[in-house]
Amino acid sequence: MVRVLLSGNEAIARGAYEYGVRLASAYPGTPSTEILETIAEYDGIMSEWAPNEKVALDVAIGAAYAGARAMAVMKHVGLNVAADAFFYVSMTGTEGGLVIVSADDPAMHSSQNEQDNRCYCKFARVPCLEPSDSQEAKDLVGVALEISEQFDTPVVLRTTTRIAHSHTLVEQFDRLEPRAGNGPLDYRVDLAKYVMVPGNARRRHPIIEQRVKRLAGFAETFPYNRVEMGDRSLGIVTNGVAYQYAKEVFPDASFLRLGMTYPLPQALVQEFAGNVERLIVIEELDPFVEEEIRLMGISVEGKCIFPITGELDPTVVRECAI
């Protein structure tokens, strides 16, 4: 094991290598471009640019259907282009693990909007993982692949510009040997699972809803959803790079740091809320977590304090909280 300084994008590429991804396809766009550029430097992964994001996702889906671990990479607006493929693969599931990297761009450094793609995850019933630094960016690739294979679902790994381009230390290991089954499957026909004509789709939909319930139960003990108890007068629920800002500004507060933002671990949130006097959510862009917590009947503050547009940073968090 060696430790090296990697950007979040480089760390995701390293995760693809270490955790046995065999095919990666992407359409370039900041802040995600460097992921495939870095993957292309590794042996053992077929990597290719696609003419658009839907094609990139379709190619990755095909590999996953054939039993290989696969990754599709795009910036946030790319998921608009790939939405048709995104929704159908949620309904069908896959054979091998499938990770879809969505790199969101708060403050629109190089984008036409700053949409929050966690909303897509809830819409399509697809789990969403969010790293807080480069080490987690690498590790969550492997976790996402395991979740994908365990629950028969694609998994979104959502990053933001600051995670994508910031550098932190990352532990590197050798590439894992392909697991049994992580390779081409014997040819078979499974029309009920993979051909989404209405009759088959009606039978699949309840299966997808049950999958979400199982994932919510899994989220309760998911190790990247962690509680850090400190001063109980203030409890902060946060995720992604916002966790780093919140820790800097409120070092003594209690934290519930969410590595899985959809589905939320409701029991864990309720327990945390019951152990603090005041509960706030610090998150970039939409009040996604805040609204989910409010739907649980829990009193919470968030966008009444912090901006709904633009990037957060320690200065913004500090000034808004005064």
C-alpha positions in Angstrom: 0.0 0.0 0.0 1.2 3.5 -0.9 -0.3 6.9 -0.2 -0.4 9.5 -2.9 -2.0 12.9 -3.5 -4.9 12.5 -5.9 -7.8 14.7 -7.1 -11.2 13.3 -6.6 -11.4 12.5 -10.4 -8.1 10.7 -10.2 -9.2 8.8 -7.2 -12.4 7.6 -8.9 -10.3 6.4 -11.8 -8.1 4.5 -9.3 -11.1 3.0 -7.7 -12.3 1.7 -11.1 -8.9 0.1 -11.5 -8.6 -1.4 -8.0 -12.2 -2.7 -7.8 -12.3 -4.6 -11.1 -14.1 -2.3 -13.5 -13.6 -3.9 -17.0 -15.3 -1.2 -19.1 -15.6 2.5 -18.7 -17.4 4.9 -21.1 -17.9 8.6 -20.9 -18.7 11.9 -22.6 -16.2 14.7 -21.7 -17.4 17.7 -19.7 -16.0 19.6 -16.7 -15.9 18.7 -13.9 -15.8 15.0 -14.9 -13.4 14.8 -17.9 -10.2 13.7 -16.1 -11.9 10.5 -14.8 -11.8 8.7 -18.1 -8.5 10.3 -19.1 -7.0 8.8 -16.1 -8.8 5.4 -16.5 -7.3 5.2 -20.0 -3.8 5.0 -18.4 -4.6 1.7 -16.6 -4.3 -1.7 -18.0 -7.2 -4.1 -17.8 -10.0 -1.6 -18.4 -11.5 -1.0 -21.9 -12.1 2.8 -21.9 -13.7 4.9 -24.6 -15.2 8.2 -25.3 -18.8 8.1 -26.6 -20.5 10.6 -28.9 -22.9 11.6 -26.2 -23.9 10.6 -22.6 -26.7 8.3 -23.6 -24.4 6.2 -25.7 -21.8 6.2 -22.9 -24.4 4.8 -20.5 -25.8 2.3 -23.0 -22.3 0.9 -23.6 -21.7 0.5 -19.9 -25.1 -1.1 -19.4 -24.3 -3.6 -22.1 -21.1 -4.6 -20.4 -23.0 -4.9 -17.1 -25.7 -7.0 -18.7 -22.9 -9.3 -19.9 -21.7 -9.7 -16.3 -18.7 -7.3 -16.2 -18.2 -4.5 -13.8 -18.8 -1.2 -15.7 -18.7 2.6 -15.2 -20.4 5.4 -17.1 -19.1 9.0 -16.5 -20.6 12.4 -17.2 -21.2 15.8 -15.8 -24.5 16.7 -14.3 -26.3 17.9 -17.4 -25.2 14.7 -19.2 -27.6 12.7 -17.2 -30.4 14.7 -18.9 -29.1 13.3 -22.2 -28.8 9.8 -20.7 -32.1 9.9 -18.8 -33.9 7.3 -21.0 -31.1 4.7 -20.4 -30.9 5.7 -16.7 -34.5 5.0 -16.1 -34.7 1.7 -18.0 -31.6 0.3 -16.3 -33.1 1.1 -13.0 -36.1 -1.0 -14.0 -34.1 -4.0 -15.3 -31.2 -4.1 -13.0 -28.0 -5.7 -14.2 -25.8 -8.7 -13.9 -22.4 -7.1 -13.1 -22.0 -4.0 -11.0 -22.8 -0.7 -12.7 -21.6 2.7 -11.4 -22.8 6.0 -12.9 -20.6 9.0 -12.0 -22.5 12.3 -12.1 -20.3 15.3 -11.5 -22.5 18.2 -10.5 -21.3 21.8 -10.9 -22.5 24.2 -8.2 -21.8 27.9 -9.2 -21.8 26.8 -12.9 -18.0 27.2 -13.3 -18.4 25.5 -16.7 -22.1 24.7 -17.1 -25.4 26.1 -18.3 -27.1 25.3 -15.0 -26.5 23.9 -11.5 -29.1 21.1 -11.2 -28.9 18.8 -8.3 -28.8 15.2 -9.6 -29.8 13.7 -6.3 -33.3 14.5 -7.5 -32.8 12.2 -10.5 -31.8 9.4 -8.1 -35.1 9.6 -6.1 -37.0 9.9 -9.4 -35.5 6.8 -10.8 -35.2 4.8 -7.5 -31.4 4.6 -7.8 -29.2 4.8 -4.7 -26.9 7.8 -4.5 -23.4 7.8 -2.8 -21.5 11.0 -2.1 -17.8 11.2 -1.1 -16.3 14.0 1.1 -12.7 13.7 -0.1 -10.5 11.8 -2.5 -10.1 8.7 -0.3 -13.8 8.3 -0.1 -14.1 8.9 -3.8 -11.9 5.9 -4.5 -13.5 3.7 -1.8 -17.1 4.4 -2.8 -16.4 3.1 -6.3 -15.9 -0.3 -4.7 -18.8 0.1 -2.4 -21.1 1.2 -5.2 -20.1 -1.9 -7.2 -20.9 -4.1 -4.3 -24.2 -2.4 -3.7 -25.1 -2.7 -7.4 -24.4 -6.4 -7.4 -26.1 -7.1 -4.1 -29.3 -5.2 -4.8 -29.5 -5.6 -8.6 -29.4 -1.9 -9.3 -27.3 0.8 -10.9 -25.7 3.1 -8.4 -25.0 6.8 -8.8 -21.7 8.2 -7.4 -22.4 12.0 -7.2 -19.5 14.4 -6.9 -19.2 18.1 -7.2 -16.6 20.4 -8.8 -14.8 20.9 -5.5 -14.5 17.2 -4.8 -13.6 16.4 -8.4 -10.6 18.9 -8.5 -9.4 19.0 -4.9 -6.5 16.8 -3.9 -6.2 14.7 -0.7 -4.2 11.7 0.3 -5.4 8.3 -1.0 -4.2 4.8 -0.1 -3.5 2.8 -3.2 -3.6 -1.0 -3.5 -3.2 -3.6 -6.3 -6.1 -4.3 -8.6 -8.4 -7.0 -7.2 -8.6 -10.2 -9.1 -12.0 -10.4 -10.9 -14.5 -12.1 -8.7 -16.3 -15.2 -9.8 -19.1 -14.1 -12.0 -17.4 -10.7 -12.9 -17.0 -11.7 -16.5 -19.0 -12.7 -19.6 -22.0 -14.8 -18.8 -23.3 -17.8 -20.7 -25.9 -16.6 -23.2 -29.4 -16.7 -21.8 -32.8 -15.1 -22.5 -34.6 -13.4 -19.7 -37.4 -11.5 -21.4 -39.4 -10.7 -18.2 -36.4 -9.0 -16.6 -34.8 -7.2 -19.6 -37.6 -6.5 -22.1 -39.6 -3.6 -20.7 -42.8 -3.9 -22.6 -45.8 -2.9 -20.4 -46.6 -6.4 -19.2 -43.1 -7.0 -18.0 -42.7 -3.5 -16.7 -45.8 -3.8 -14.5 -44.3 -6.8 -12.8 -40.9 -5.2 -12.4 -42.2 -2.0 -10.8 -43.2 -3.5 -7.4 -39.8 -5.2 -7.3 -38.0 -1.9 -7.7 -40.1 -0.3 -4.9 -39.2 -3.3 -2.6 -35.6 -2.8 -3.6 -35.7 0.8 -2.3 -37.1 -0.4 1.0 -34.2 -2.9 1.3 -31.7 -0.2 0.4 -33.2 2.0 3.1 -32.7 -0.7 5.7 -29.1 -1.2 4.4 -28.5 2.5 4.8 -29.1 2.3 8.6 -25.8 0.4 9.1 -24.0 1.8 6.1 -20.5 2.7 7.5 -20.3 5.9 5.4 -23.3 7.2 7.2 -21.6 8.1 10.5 -22.5 10.0 13.6 -19.9 12.2 15.3 -21.3 13.4 18.6 -20.0 16.6 20.1 -21.9 19.6 21.5 -25.5 18.5 21.6 -26.8 22.0 21.3 -26.2 21.9 17.6 -26.7 18.9 15.3 -25.6 19.1 11.7 -26.7 16.7 8.9 -24.4 17.1 5.9 -22.8 15.4 3.0 -20.1 15.7 0.4 -17.8 18.7 0.5 -20.2 20.6 2.7 -19.2 18.3 5.5 -15.6 19.7 5.2 -16.9 23.2 5.4 -19.2 22.5 8.3 -16.4 20.8 10.3 -14.2 23.8 9.8 -16.8 26.3 10.9 -18.5 24.2 13.7 -15.7 22.0 15.0 -17.5 21.3 18.3 -20.9 20.5 16.9 -22.5 17.0 16.5 -22.6 15.6 13.0 -24.5 13.1 11.0 -22.4 12.8 7.8 -24.3 11.0 5.0 -22.3 9.0 2.5 -25.6 7.7 1.1 -28.1 10.5 0.4 -30.8 8.3 -1.2 -32.4 6.5 0.3 -31.9 8.1 3.7 -31.5 6.1 6.9 -34.6 7.3 8.6 -34.1 5.6 11.9 -30.5 6.9 12.1 -31.7 10.4 11.3 -34.5 10.2 13.9 -32.1 9.0 16.6 -29.6 11.7 15.8 -32.3 14.4 15.8 -33.5 13.2 19.2 -30.1 13.6 20.7 -29.5 17.3 19.7 -31.3 20.5 20.6 -31.2 22.2 17.2 -31.0 20.4 13.9 -29.8 22.0 10.7 -28.8 20.6 7.3 -25.8 22.0 5.4 -25.9 20.9 1.7 -25.2 22.4 -1.6 -27.9 23.3 -4.1 -31.4 21.8 -3.5 -32.8 21.2 0.0 -32.9 17.5 -0.8 -31.9 16.0 2.5 -33.7 18.8 4.4 -37.0 18.0 2.7 -36.6 14.3 3.2 -36.1 14.9 7.0 -39.0 17.3 7.1 -41.2 14.5 5.5 -40.3 12.4 8.6 -42.1 15.0 10.8 -38.8 16.3 12.2 -38.2 20.0 12.8 -35.2 21.0 10.8 -33.6 24.1 9.3 -31.5 24.4 6.2 -32.2 26.7 3.2 -33.8 29.3 5.5 -30.1 29.8 6.6 -27.9 28.8 3.7 -28.2 29.7 0.0 -30.0 27.4 -2.5 -27.8 28.7 -5.3 -24.0 28.6 -5.9 -21.2 26.9 -4.1 -20.8 26.8 -0.4 -17.4 27.4 1.2 -16.3 28.0 4.8 -16.8 31.8 4.5 -20.4 31.4 3.2 -21.3 28.9 5.9 -19.8 31.1 8.6 -21.5 34.3 7.4 -24.9 32.7 6.9 -24.8 31.1 10.3 -24.1 34.3 12.2 
